[in-house]
Amino acid sequence: MLHWITDSRAGFVALLVIAFVVATGVYVLPALMAWSMGSPYRMPITLLNLLLGWTVLGWLATLIWAVMTGNGGSFDEDRPSRQEPWI
């Protein structure tokens, strides 16, 4: 079924391009999460991810930092509104 990938040059190049796109997406995942979640530290997270993301420890640190500081420290999209007590 995937015979064209292994036997042709075009299939191999297509496989390399797909692998590159997926690897790039995984590499910048912490920065994308920081920007999409509205983290106040988006720029430092992005810079740390670009500079030290190639190390496993640097990538994990930026991923954890992005998740912990996104959405104001809350994972809830809609926060319940505070109701004033009846006096």
Secondary structure as a PSIPRED ss2 file (coil, helix, strand):
# PSIPRED VFORMAT (PSIPRED V4.0)

   1 M C   1.000  0.000  0.000
   2 L C   1.000  0.000  0.000
   3 H H   0.000  1.000  0.000
   4 W H   0.000  1.000  0.000
   5 I H   0.000  1.000  0.000
   6 T H   0.000  1.000  0.000
   7 D H   0.000  1.000  0.000
   8 S C   1.000  0.000  0.000
   9 R H   0.000  1.000  0.000
  10 A H   0.000  1.000  0.000
  11 G H   0.000  1.000  0.000
  12 F H   0.000  1.000  0.000
  13 V H   0.000  1.000  0.000
  14 A H   0.000  1.000  0.000
  15 L H   0.000  1.000  0.000
  16 L H   0.000  1.000  0.000
  17 V H   0.000  1.000  0.000
  18 I H   0.000  1.000  0.000
  19 A H   0.000  1.000  0.000
  20 F H   0.000  1.000  0.000
  21 V H   0.000  1.000  0.000
  22 V H   0.000  1.000  0.000
  23 A H   0.000  1.000  0.000
  24 T H   0.000  1.000  0.000
  25 G H   0.000  1.000  0.000
  26 V H   0.000  1.000  0.000
  27 Y H   0.000  1.000  0.000
  28 V C   1.000  0.000  0.000
  29 L H   0.000  1.000  0.000
  30 P H   0.000  1.000  0.000
  31 A H   0.000  1.000  0.000
  32 L H   0.000  1.000  0.000
  33 M H   0.000  1.000  0.000
  34 A H   0.000  1.000  0.000
  35 W H   0.000  1.000  0.000
  36 S H   0.000  1.000  0.000
  37 M C   1.000  0.000  0.000
  38 G C   1.000  0.000  0.000
  39 S C   1.000  0.000  0.000
  40 P C   1.000  0.000  0.000
  41 Y C   1.000  0.000  0.000
  42 R H   0.000  1.000  0.000
  43 M H   0.000  1.000  0.000
  44 P H   0.000  1.000  0.000
  45 I H   0.000  1.000  0.000
  46 T H   0.000  1.000  0.000
  47 L H   0.000  1.000  0.000
  48 L H   0.000  1.000  0.000
  49 N H   0.000  1.000  0.000
  50 L H   0.000  1.000  0.000
  51 L H   0.000  1.000  0.000
  52 L H   0.000  1.000  0.000
  53 G C   1.000  0.000  0.000
  54 W C   1.000  0.000  0.000
  55 T C   1.000  0.000  0.000
  56 V H   0.000  1.000  0.000
  57 L H   0.000  1.000  0.000
  58 G H   0.000  1.000  0.000
  59 W H   0.000  1.000  0.000
  60 L H   0.000  1.000  0.000
  61 A H   0.000  1.000  0.000
  62 T H   0.000  1.000  0.000
  63 L H   0.000  1.000  0.000
  64 I H   0.000  1.000  0.000
  65 W H   0.000  1.000  0.000
  66 A H   0.000  1.000  0.000
  67 V H   0.000  1.000  0.000
  68 M H   0.000  1.000  0.000
  69 T H   0.000  1.000  0.000
  70 G H   0.000  1.000  0.000
  71 N H   0.000  1.000  0.000
  72 G H   0.000  1.000  0.000
  73 G H   0.000  1.000  0.000
  74 S C   1.000  0.000  0.000
  75 F C   1.000  0.000  0.000
  76 D C   1.000  0.000  0.000
  77 E C   1.000  0.000  0.000
  78 D C   1.000  0.000  0.000
  79 R C   1.000  0.000  0.000
  80 P C   1.000  0.000  0.000
  81 S C   1.000  0.000  0.000
  82 R C   1.000  0.000  0.000
  83 Q C   1.000  0.000  0.000
  84 E C   1.000  0.000  0.000
  85 P C   1.000  0.000  0.000
  86 W C   1.000  0.000  0.000
  87 I C   1.000  0.000  0.000
